[in-house]
Amino acid sequence: MSGRGVWLRARARLRRFPAALAACGDQAAAYGRCVAAAAAGPAELRRDTCLEEFQALRECFARAVRLCPC
């Protein structure tokens, strides 16, 4: 049994990633700023600190992939 089909599907998804990232630049920047600010202090980065920003980015990626003519 070959895993070739799995790799082909994974590569196809990865090819769409740059277009999705370009479509979600504002959300990606907001998430990056949040993570950088949370990690800048002496305290450790905690889970769900930037959950709102992450969810906005995830939703944008999902929309961008659905709408992508790639």
N, CA, C and O atoms as a DFTB+ gen file, in Angstrom:
280 C
 N C O
     1  1       0.840      -1.183       0.000
     2  2       0.000       0.000       0.000
     3  2       0.886       1.248       0.000
     4  3       1.825       1.346       0.789
     5  1       0.590       2.176      -0.866
     6  2       1.439       3.347      -1.047
     7  2       0.853       4.569      -0.348
     8  3      -0.363       4.751      -0.303
     9  1       1.730       5.396       0.193
    10  2       1.318       6.643       0.810
    11  2       1.462       7.818      -0.134
    12  3       1.402       8.974       0.284
    13  1       1.650       7.518      -1.407
    14  2       1.878       8.574      -2.402
    15  2       0.720       9.574      -2.461
    16  3       0.953      10.778      -2.565
    17  1      -0.506       9.095      -2.398
    18  2      -1.666       9.984      -2.462
    19  2      -1.702      10.975      -1.313
    20  3      -2.106      12.125      -1.486
    21  1      -1.280      10.526      -0.146
    22  2      -1.245      11.405       1.024
    23  2      -0.275      12.554       0.784
    24  3      -0.589      13.708       1.075
    25  1       0.898      12.242       0.256
    26  2       1.897      13.275       0.005
    27  2       1.459      14.224      -1.096
    28  3       1.742      15.420      -1.026
    29  1       0.788      13.728      -2.090
    30  2       0.306      14.594      -3.164
    31  2      -0.723      15.587      -2.636
    32  3      -0.703      16.762      -3.001
    33  1      -1.619      15.115      -1.779
    34  2      -2.621      16.011      -1.188
    35  2      -1.963      17.035      -0.267
    36  3      -2.352      18.203      -0.254
    37  1      -0.970      16.597       0.501
    38  2      -0.278      17.516       1.406
    39  2       0.455      18.597       0.606
    40  3       0.409      19.774       0.963
    41  1       1.120      18.201      -0.459
    42  2       1.817      19.187      -1.295
    43  2       0.844      20.174      -1.928
    44  3       1.138      21.364      -2.033
    45  1      -0.306      19.680      -2.344
    46  2      -1.310      20.565      -2.944
    47  2      -1.781      21.605      -1.927
    48  3      -1.962      22.773      -2.271
    49  1      -1.978      21.184      -0.681
    50  2      -2.382      22.138       0.361
    51  2      -1.277      23.151       0.627
    52  3      -1.548      24.339       0.803
    53  1      -0.036      22.685       0.655
    54  2       1.079      23.591       0.925
    55  2       1.283      24.608      -0.196
    56  3       1.732      25.726       0.055
    57  1       0.961      24.231      -1.416
    58  2       1.082      25.180      -2.528
    59  2       0.105      26.336      -2.386
    60  3       0.371      27.435      -2.872
    61  1      -1.018      26.102      -1.727
    62  2      -2.012      27.172      -1.531
    63  2      -1.666      28.091      -0.373
    64  3      -2.250      29.167      -0.246
    65  1      -0.732      27.691       0.468
    66  2      -0.422      28.446       1.676
    67  2       0.033      29.885       1.391
    68  3      -0.466      30.798       2.049
    69  1       0.953      30.135       0.446
    70  2       1.362      31.532       0.208
    71  2       0.213      32.453      -0.180
    72  3       0.167      33.604       0.255
    73  1      -0.710      31.961      -0.990
    74  2      -1.855      32.788      -1.385
    75  2      -2.755      33.065      -0.182
    76  3      -3.263      34.176      -0.025
    77  1      -2.949      32.063       0.657
    78  2      -3.773      32.251       1.848
    79  2      -3.108      33.230       2.808
    80  3      -3.777      34.078       3.398
    81  1      -1.800      33.114       2.961
    82  2      -1.083      34.025       3.851
    83  2      -1.156      35.457       3.326
    84  3      -1.323      36.393       4.107
    85  1      -1.033      35.634       2.025
    86  2      -1.125      36.971       1.438
    87  2      -2.511      37.567       1.654
    88  3      -2.645      38.772       1.870
    89  1      -3.535      36.731       1.595
    90  2      -4.908      37.214       1.785
    91  2      -5.200      37.549       3.242
    92  3      -6.147      38.280       3.534
    93  1      -4.395      37.020       4.155
    94  2      -4.653      37.189       5.590
    95  2      -3.525      37.942       6.285
    96  3      -3.225      37.681       7.450
    97  1      -2.912      38.858       5.584
    98  2      -1.775      39.581       6.135
    99  2      -2.093      40.361       7.398
   100  3      -1.292      40.376       8.333
   101  1      -3.246      41.006       7.441
   102  2      -3.610      41.799       8.621
   103  2      -3.789      40.909       9.847
   104  3      -3.317      41.244      10.934
   105  1      -4.469      39.776       9.675
   106  2      -4.695      38.859      10.784
   107  2      -3.377      38.218      11.244
   108  3      -3.150      38.035      12.440
   109  1      -2.514      37.882      10.276
   110  2      -1.218      37.289      10.624
   111  2      -0.365      38.288      11.401
   112  3       0.309      37.917      12.362
   113  1      -0.394      39.547      10.990
   114  2       0.374      40.583      11.685
   115  2      -0.156      40.797      13.096
   116  3       0.627      40.948      14.034
   117  1      -1.477      40.812      13.256
   118  2      -2.067      40.998      14.586
   119  2      -1.693      39.842      15.507
   120  3      -1.374      40.060      16.676
   121  1      -1.730      38.622      14.993
   122  2      -1.353      37.463      15.799
   123  2       0.135      37.523      16.158
   124  3       0.511      37.237      17.295
   125  1       0.966      37.889      15.206
   126  2       2.397      38.008      15.473
   127  2       2.706      39.064      16.515
   128  3       3.547      38.853      17.389
   129  1       2.023      40.211      16.428
   130  2       2.219      41.273      17.429
   131  2       1.805      40.792      18.812
   132  3       2.482      41.076      19.800
   133  1       0.703      40.070      18.881
   134  2       0.214      39.565      20.167
   135  2       1.214      38.590      20.782
   136  3       1.541      38.693      21.964
   137  1       1.694      37.651      19.982
   138  2       2.653      36.665      20.484
   139  2       3.951      37.355      20.902
   140  3       4.514      37.033      21.949
   141  1       4.424      38.292      20.101
   142  2       5.663      39.006      20.438
   143  2       5.499      39.789      21.739
   144  3       6.401      39.794      22.577
   145  1       4.362      40.446      21.912
   146  2       4.133      41.212      23.135
   147  2       4.026      40.293      24.348
   148  3       4.531      40.617      25.423
   149  1       3.376      39.156      24.177
   150  2       3.213      38.227      25.295
   151  2       4.536      37.569      25.670
   152  3       4.749      37.233      26.835
   153  1       5.419      37.381      24.706
   154  2       6.693      36.718      24.968
   155  2       7.792      37.698      25.370
   156  3       8.879      37.274      25.762
   157  1       7.527      38.990      25.281
   158  2       8.559      39.988      25.534
   159  2       8.888      40.147      27.012
   160  3      10.018      40.492      27.357
   161  1       7.943      39.908      27.870
   162  2       8.158      40.102      29.299
   163  2       8.916      38.950      29.927
   164  3       9.278      37.986      29.252
   165  1       9.150      39.056      31.203
   166  2       9.885      37.998      31.906
   167  2       9.045      36.726      32.106
   168  3       9.596      35.650      32.338
   169  1       7.739      36.848      32.019
   170  2       6.870      35.684      32.220
   171  2       6.875      34.806      30.973
   172  3       7.191      35.260      29.874
   173  1       6.521      33.549      31.168
   174  2       6.440      32.614      30.047
   175  2       5.190      32.884      29.221
   176  3       4.202      33.425      29.718
   177  1       5.255      32.502      27.966
   178  2       4.104      32.600      27.086
   179  2       3.090      31.540      27.510
   180  3       3.431      30.362      27.617
   181  1       1.879      31.943      27.745
   182  2       0.827      31.032      28.217
   183  2      -0.096      30.627      27.091
   184  3      -0.305      31.372      26.134
   185  1      -0.640      29.445      27.220
   186  2      -1.602      28.947      26.244
   187  2      -2.834      29.848      26.241
   188  3      -3.256      30.340      27.288
   189  1      -3.396      30.054      25.078
   190  2      -4.614      30.840      24.869
   191  2      -4.442      32.329      25.156
   192  3      -5.434      33.050      25.266
   193  1      -3.205      32.801      25.278
   194  2      -2.982      34.224      25.482
   195  2      -3.475      35.023      24.275
   196  3      -4.078      36.085      24.431
   197  1      -3.218      34.514      23.089
   198  2      -3.593      35.202      21.850
   199  2      -4.656      34.412      21.097
   200  3      -4.652      34.365      19.867
   201  1      -5.551      33.801      21.834
   202  2      -6.553      32.931      21.232
   203  2      -7.455      33.679      20.251
   204  3      -7.765      33.162      19.177
   205  1      -7.871      34.873      20.607
   206  2      -8.775      35.648      19.737
   207  2      -8.105      35.947      18.392
   208  3      -8.723      35.800      17.337
   209  1      -6.850      36.363      18.438
   210  2      -6.114      36.661      17.211
   211  2      -5.871      35.403      16.392
   212  3      -5.964      35.425      15.165
   213  1      -5.558      34.300      17.078
   214  2      -5.326      33.044      16.379
   215  2      -6.596      32.560      15.669
   216  3      -6.538      32.108      14.526
   217  1      -7.732      32.657      16.347
   218  2      -8.989      32.231      15.739
   219  2      -9.335      33.087      14.527
   220  3      -9.839      32.573      13.529
   221  1      -9.071      34.377      14.605
   222  2      -9.321      35.260      13.455
   223  2      -8.429      34.855      12.280
   224  3      -8.883      34.837      11.136
   225  1      -7.171      34.533      12.557
   226  2      -6.256      34.102      11.504
   227  2      -6.694      32.762      10.921
   228  3      -6.666      32.577       9.704
   229  1      -7.089      31.849      11.762
   230  2      -7.535      30.528      11.295
   231  2      -8.781      30.638      10.415
   232  3      -8.877      29.970       9.385
   233  1      -9.721      31.470      10.816
   234  2     -10.931      31.668      10.013
   235  2     -10.603      32.313       8.668
   236  3     -11.189      31.962       7.644
   237  1      -9.675      33.247       8.679
   238  2      -9.269      33.890       7.426
   239  2      -8.611      32.879       6.495
   240  3      -8.902      32.856       5.299
   241  1      -7.726      32.040       7.037
   242  2      -7.099      30.990       6.215
   243  2      -8.157      30.068       5.609
   244  3      -8.085      29.723       4.429
   245  1      -9.129      29.674       6.414
   246  2     -10.182      28.770       5.917
   247  2     -10.956      29.419       4.788
   248  3     -11.247      28.775       3.780
   249  1     -11.296      30.711       4.951
   250  2     -11.995      31.432       3.880
   251  2     -11.132      31.547       2.641
   252  3     -11.614      31.333       1.528
   253  1      -9.873      31.878       2.815
   254  2      -8.963      32.073       1.685
   255  2      -8.766      30.776       0.917
   256  3      -8.696      30.795      -0.312
   257  1      -8.676      29.664       1.609
   258  2      -8.478      28.370       0.933
   259  2      -9.733      27.974       0.169
   260  3      -9.646      27.442      -0.937
   261  1     -10.899      28.233       0.754
   262  2     -12.156      27.920       0.061
   263  2     -12.327      28.747      -1.200
   264  3     -12.845      28.255      -2.203
   265  1     -11.895      30.001      -1.157
   266  2     -12.088      30.922      -2.273
   267  2     -10.946      30.885      -3.284
   268  3     -11.055      31.464      -4.365
   269  1      -9.867      30.214      -2.943
   270  2      -8.688      30.206      -3.800
   271  2      -8.945      29.408      -5.084
   272  3      -9.367      28.254      -5.019
   273  1      -8.696      30.013      -6.242
   274  2      -8.870      29.294      -7.499
   275  2      -7.651      28.443      -7.847
   276  3      -7.533      27.968      -8.977
   277  1      -6.757      28.248      -6.903
   278  2      -5.500      27.521      -7.144
   279  2      -5.740      26.074      -7.542
   280  3      -4.787      25.332      -7.778
